[in-house]
Amino acid sequence: MAKVHIRDVVKADLEARYPGDDYTFSDRVLKLMTELDAYKRMAVRRDEATSQHKTQRSVPEEGLAEDLAELCISDDESP
């Protein structure tokens, strides 16, 4: 079985999601993080609208943000 690195899969997915030669890997990660933030805000608004108690949905973004930051750093440092 061929060895697949998560970094390569993430990079390919980001390139497919945000095509364009003028985008760097870091630009694509920032665009994705902006979308995740928007989805989180939409979820909070929906929860507030459907319940009388103001609750926030727990979105596990801390681990994702750290992983993406590490990918950006390692991608920028690679030759």
C-alpha positions in Angstrom: 0.0 0.0 0.0 1.3 3.4 -0.9 2.2 5.7 2.0 0.1 8.9 2.0 1.2 11.9 4.1 -1.6 13.9 5.6 0.3 17.1 4.7 0.1 16.1 1.0 -3.6 15.3 1.2 -4.4 18.6 2.9 -2.3 20.6 0.5 -4.0 18.9 -2.5 -7.5 19.5 -1.0 -6.7 23.2 -0.4 -5.4 23.6 -3.9 -8.6 22.0 -5.3 -10.8 24.1 -3.0 -9.0 27.4 -3.7 -7.5 27.1 -7.2 -5.1 29.8 -8.5 -1.4 30.2 -9.1 -1.3 33.4 -7.1 -2.3 31.7 -3.8 0.3 30.4 -1.5 -0.3 27.5 0.9 -0.6 30.0 3.8 -3.2 32.0 1.8 -5.3 29.0 1.3 -5.1 28.0 5.0 -6.2 31.5 6.0 -9.1 31.4 3.6 -10.1 28.0 5.1 -9.8 29.4 8.7 -12.0 32.3 7.7 -14.7 30.0 6.4 -14.5 27.9 9.6 -15.0 31.0 11.7 -18.0 32.0 9.6 -19.5 28.5 10.1 -19.0 28.8 13.8 -20.7 32.2 14.0 -23.6 30.8 11.9 -24.0 27.9 14.3 -24.1 30.1 17.3 -26.7 32.4 15.7 -28.8 29.4 14.8 -28.6 28.0 18.3 -29.5 31.4 19.8 -32.5 31.6 17.5 -33.9 28.1 18.3 -33.4 28.2 22.0 -34.3 30.6 24.7 -31.0 30.0 26.5 -28.0 31.5 24.9 -25.7 28.6 24.3 -22.7 28.2 22.0 -22.0 25.1 20.1 -18.6 23.6 20.9 -16.5 23.5 17.7 -13.1 21.7 18.1 -11.1 24.3 16.2 -8.1 24.7 18.5 -6.5 21.4 17.4 -7.3 22.2 13.8 -5.8 25.7 14.0 -2.6 24.3 15.6 -2.2 21.6 13.0 -2.8 24.1 10.1 -0.3 26.5 11.6 2.3 23.8 11.9 1.7 22.9 8.2 2.1 26.5 7.2 5.4 26.8 9.1 6.8 23.5 7.7 5.7 24.4 4.2 7.3 27.8 4.3 10.6 26.3 5.6 10.8 23.5 3.1 13.2 24.1 0.2 
